[in-house]
Amino acid sequence: MAENAMSRVLARHRNALIAASVVLFHVAALWALQSGLLRRVVEVVVPVQLVSEFLPQASPPPPPVPPKPVPPPPAPASVRPRPAAPVLPVAPQPVALADAAPSPNAPTGLVAPQPPAPPIAAPVAPAPVAPPAPVKVELPSTNADYLNNPKPAYPAMSKRAGEQGLVLVRVLIGADGTAQKAEIKTSSGFERLDRAALATVLQWRYVPGKRGGVAEAMWFNVPINFVLE
């Protein structure tokens, strides 16, 4: 009887141990599943071939579609030559025959020859145009009696020094006969004589120069000669 009691106690402990083992196993499996340990154990234990069967495989890409062949262009339709038009024979035309007999209405008699055409006269060249006559130019003058121009004053210092000579003065004479300005063209060699000649021609009056009968301003050369007596 004691053995039966012991057997029942051992059976209870064995059932409790099995139940605890089952519960522990489920807990461990749940923990391994959550932490990924089970997958690592399977990858280590199960061969690679079996794992590849469980995992989905990527499908290969579809083969490229070949391009559609381009149909060749249609051949041009052959052009049939058009039949040539038939050549019709040309009917012969009547040929006119020369009649040697004169016409009864033809004029009779001799035809007088026409006189020759008069010769064409050569064109006459126009007479050359005569050049215009040159315009008459009259130079100014100091020789008119009505001018009453005084003689040039001989400088006293030049006389004592024995200075003498010819001074050629270029003077601009206006249309009214007055001297506008003057300059020495040829010097006498003495400054006093040159200044006396300039003063003289600027005080004189002149007959103005003319072009075509019209008075106008002109340059004129006036000689002043200083000679000791």
C-alpha positions as CSV (number, residue, x, y, z in Angstrom):
1,M,0.0,0.0,0.0
2,A,2.9,2.3,0.6
3,E,4.2,1.4,-2.8
4,N,1.0,2.3,-4.4
5,A,1.0,5.7,-2.7
6,M,4.6,6.2,-3.8
7,S,3.7,5.3,-7.3
8,R,0.9,7.7,-7.3
9,V,3.1,10.5,-6.0
10,L,5.8,9.8,-8.6
11,A,3.2,9.7,-11.3
12,R,1.9,13.1,-10.2
13,H,5.4,14.6,-10.1
14,R,6.1,13.1,-13.6
15,N,2.9,14.6,-15.0
16,A,3.7,17.9,-13.4
17,L,7.2,17.8,-14.8
18,I,5.9,17.0,-18.3
19,A,3.4,19.8,-18.1
20,A,6.1,22.2,-16.9
21,S,8.4,21.1,-19.6
22,V,5.7,21.6,-22.2
23,V,4.9,25.0,-20.9
24,L,8.6,25.9,-20.7
25,F,9.1,24.7,-24.2
26,H,6.2,26.8,-25.6
27,V,7.5,29.9,-23.7
28,A,11.0,29.3,-25.1
29,A,9.7,28.8,-28.6
30,L,7.6,32.0,-28.4
31,W,10.6,33.9,-27.1
32,A,12.9,32.5,-29.8
33,L,10.3,33.3,-32.5
34,Q,10.0,36.9,-31.3
35,S,13.8,37.4,-31.0
36,G,14.7,35.6,-34.3
37,L,16.7,32.9,-32.6
38,L,14.6,30.2,-34.1
39,R,15.4,31.4,-37.7
40,R,19.1,31.5,-36.9
41,V,18.9,28.0,-35.5
42,V,17.0,26.8,-38.6
43,E,19.5,28.5,-40.9
44,V,22.3,26.7,-39.1
45,V,20.7,23.3,-38.8
46,V,18.6,23.1,-42.0
47,P,20.6,22.8,-45.2
48,V,20.8,25.8,-47.5
49,Q,18.8,24.0,-50.1
50,L,15.8,23.5,-47.8
51,V,15.9,27.2,-46.7
52,S,15.9,28.3,-50.3
53,E,12.8,26.2,-50.9
54,F,11.0,28.0,-48.1
55,L,12.1,31.5,-49.1
56,P,10.4,33.2,-52.1
57,Q,12.7,33.4,-55.2
58,A,12.7,36.5,-57.4
59,S,11.3,35.7,-60.8
60,P,13.7,36.2,-63.8
61,P,13.1,39.3,-66.0
62,P,11.0,38.7,-69.1
63,P,12.9,38.3,-72.3
64,P,13.2,41.5,-74.5
65,V,10.5,41.8,-77.1
66,P,12.2,41.8,-80.6
67,P,11.3,44.8,-82.8
68,K,8.7,44.3,-85.4
69,P,10.3,44.1,-88.9
70,V,9.6,47.1,-91.1
71,P,7.7,46.0,-94.3
72,P,9.6,46.8,-97.5
73,P,8.2,49.7,-99.6
74,P,5.9,48.6,-102.3
75,A,7.5,48.2,-105.7
76,P,6.5,51.0,-108.1
77,A,3.9,49.9,-110.5
78,S,5.3,49.5,-114.0
79,V,4.3,52.2,-116.4
80,R,3.0,50.8,-119.6
81,P,4.2,52.8,-122.6
82,R,1.4,54.5,-124.4
83,P,0.9,53.3,-128.0
84,A,2.2,55.7,-130.6
85,A,-0.4,57.4,-132.7
86,P,-0.6,56.0,-136.2
87,V,1.0,58.2,-138.9
88,L,-1.5,59.1,-141.6
89,P,-0.1,59.4,-145.1
90,V,-0.1,63.0,-146.4
91,A,-2.0,63.6,-149.6
92,P,0.2,65.1,-152.4
93,Q,-0.5,68.8,-153.0
94,P,-0.9,70.1,-156.5
95,V,2.2,71.8,-157.9
96,A,1.7,75.1,-159.7
97,L,3.3,75.1,-163.2
98,A,4.8,78.3,-164.6
99,D,2.9,79.6,-167.6
100,A,5.1,81.1,-170.3
101,A,2.3,83.1,-171.9
102,P,1.9,86.6,-170.4
103,S,-1.3,87.6,-168.7
104,P,-3.7,89.6,-170.9
105,N,-4.0,92.2,-168.2
106,A,-0.2,92.7,-167.7
107,P,1.2,96.2,-168.6
108,T,3.3,96.5,-171.7
109,G,6.1,98.9,-172.5
110,L,9.5,99.9,-171.1
111,V,10.1,100.9,-167.5
112,A,12.1,104.1,-167.1
113,P,15.0,103.8,-164.6
114,Q,14.7,105.7,-161.4
115,P,17.2,108.6,-160.9
116,P,20.0,108.0,-158.3
117,A,19.4,109.3,-154.9
118,P,21.1,112.6,-154.1
119,P,24.3,112.4,-152.1
120,I,24.0,113.0,-148.4
121,A,25.8,116.1,-147.5
122,A,28.4,115.8,-144.7
123,P,27.4,117.4,-141.4
124,V,28.9,120.8,-141.0
125,A,30.9,121.2,-137.8
126,P,29.7,124.2,-135.7
127,A,31.9,127.2,-135.7
128,P,34.1,127.3,-132.5
129,V,32.8,129.7,-129.9
130,A,35.1,132.6,-129.5
131,P,36.6,133.0,-126.0
132,P,35.3,135.9,-124.1
133,A,37.4,139.0,-124.3
134,P,39.7,139.5,-121.3
135,V,38.5,141.9,-118.7
136,K,40.5,145.2,-118.8
137,V,42.3,145.9,-115.6
138,E,43.6,149.4,-114.8
139,L,46.2,149.7,-112.1
140,P,46.2,152.5,-109.5
141,S,48.2,155.7,-110.2
142,T,49.7,158.6,-108.4
143,N,50.3,160.8,-111.5
144,A,47.0,162.7,-111.6
145,D,47.5,166.5,-111.1
146,Y,44.4,166.9,-109.0
147,L,45.9,164.7,-106.3
148,N,48.3,167.3,-105.1
149,N,50.5,164.8,-103.2
150,P,53.5,166.4,-101.4
151,K,57.0,165.2,-101.9
152,P,58.4,162.9,-99.3
153,A,60.2,164.6,-96.4
154,Y,64.0,163.9,-96.3
155,P,65.0,163.1,-92.7
156,A,67.5,165.7,-91.4
157,M,69.6,163.0,-89.6
158,S,69.8,161.0,-92.8
159,K,71.0,164.1,-94.7
160,R,73.8,164.8,-92.1
161,A,74.7,161.1,-92.1
162,G,74.7,161.0,-95.9
163,E,72.0,158.3,-96.1
164,Q,70.3,157.9,-99.5
165,G,68.6,155.2,-101.5
166,L,65.5,153.8,-103.2
167,V,62.6,152.5,-101.1
168,L,59.9,150.3,-102.8
169,V,56.7,150.4,-100.8
170,R,53.8,148.0,-101.4
171,V,50.5,149.7,-100.6
172,L,46.9,148.6,-100.7
173,I,44.8,151.3,-102.4
174,G,41.0,151.1,-101.7
175,A,38.2,151.8,-104.2
176,D,38.0,155.4,-102.9
177,G,41.6,156.1,-103.7
178,T,43.0,156.1,-100.1
179,A,45.8,154.0,-98.8
180,Q,44.5,151.1,-96.6
181,K,47.9,149.7,-95.5
182,A,51.5,149.7,-96.6
183,E,54.6,147.5,-96.2
184,I,58.3,147.7,-97.2
185,K,58.9,145.5,-100.3
186,T,62.5,146.6,-101.0
187,S,64.5,148.5,-98.3
188,S,66.9,151.3,-98.9
189,G,69.3,149.9,-96.3
190,F,68.5,152.8,-93.8
191,E,65.7,152.5,-91.3
192,R,65.0,156.2,-91.2
193,L,64.5,156.4,-94.9
194,D,62.2,153.4,-94.9
195,R,60.0,154.9,-92.1
196,A,59.8,158.2,-94.0
197,A,58.7,156.4,-97.2
198,L,55.9,154.5,-95.3
199,A,54.6,157.7,-93.7
200,T,54.6,159.4,-97.2
201,V,52.6,156.8,-99.1
202,L,50.0,156.4,-96.3
203,Q,49.3,160.2,-96.6
204,W,49.0,160.3,-100.4
205,R,45.8,159.9,-102.4
206,Y,45.6,157.7,-105.5
207,V,43.6,157.0,-108.6
208,P,42.0,153.6,-107.7
209,G,42.5,150.6,-109.8
210,K,39.6,149.4,-112.0
211,R,38.5,146.0,-113.4
212,G,36.1,146.1,-116.3
213,G,35.6,149.9,-115.6
214,V,34.6,149.2,-112.0
215,A,36.9,150.6,-109.2
216,E,38.1,148.0,-106.6
217,A,40.9,147.7,-104.0
218,M,44.3,146.7,-105.4
219,W,47.9,146.4,-104.3
220,F,50.3,148.8,-105.9
221,N,54.1,149.3,-105.7
222,V,55.1,152.9,-105.1
223,P,58.9,153.8,-105.4
224,I,60.3,156.6,-103.2
225,N,63.8,157.7,-104.1
226,F,65.9,159.6,-101.5
227,V,68.8,161.4,-103.2
228,L,71.1,164.0,-101.6
229,E,71.6,167.2,-103.7
